[in-house]
């Protein structure tokens, strides 16, 4: 009946979890299609706060949730999430694709070792050290261990023994670092995890292929467009395809028409290294960080903050084909005397489109348009309750991107969200 995808339009942390949570109510199935536990979604339901890293946000509504083969899965983290959700009274209906690749302890060790080594000769990428990149690397180099392998004790021991020998040699000879925990400890731990996760095995590709014909399937991603391994600000990217087109190969379904909702924060943030044209390295940036509580769900790291960048969003729209926007954290800008938006880039004195390399982006100067600030009302129930100057800000975004804003979030709670049924784009 419908396939809907939630895509981060910036560098992640746009509020995808909240929008997914709101749309899940009408969905039958929610599918996580890429990434790993290097990202997190925070969902506020009443007085409860749920921080999810692997299980799709649909679990809050107790909908059927699926983890596709495009995800890299850390069983240790997943079990913790399951236990925490069950302790809060949530019923978990979860399916894990047999072809999903598994994160193992040596992936975490390699992740940290490579980042330290990299910092000696170049800038750090800012990895979370959750083992995501090394696990994807193993997948591509055909040495990875999949969920179906984990569930076969003999096969798992053979693959794990091979990888431990290989990774140990790399760590000791290249990084002068020992591999811990031991092979025997890892084998014992992961065999126990396999027994706990065995009931969740299922053909996600086949199920989604069937469901999308007569049900509503919601596809949930992690990170954001500009962390895409192919089209992001390489090398300051994640290790998977975060854009809408990645759904088809990661889930295992043929190309089809999707409703693509681009989640846009009312300003811009990013975590880790890499160029950031509208970054505010001053008191204003710190004010936005504190007002918006811009600290990573997974790592707690402070996020870099800056003005909204419409140049990068225009490029994100080109890559993803947004049919609608969901704008979040509008309330964070409340009370500012004025605010700015990037409407163009200049490189060596000339106007340029969004550059394809991080080196070029680093040299770009944003052309900024200034807007008058606004003060949010105490109670908001309709679009007309928003301050007139806030409406001007939203309408400019719509017109520049030529995509309607269908959702406006002005606080962390479910109730602090407006659904805009009719929006006009000039």
Order of alpha helices (4+ residues) and beta strands (2+ residues): beta-alpha-beta-beta-beta-beta-beta-alpha-beta-beta-alpha-alpha-alpha-alpha-alpha-alpha-beta-alpha-beta-beta-alpha-beta-beta-alpha-beta-beta-beta-alpha-beta-alpha-beta-beta
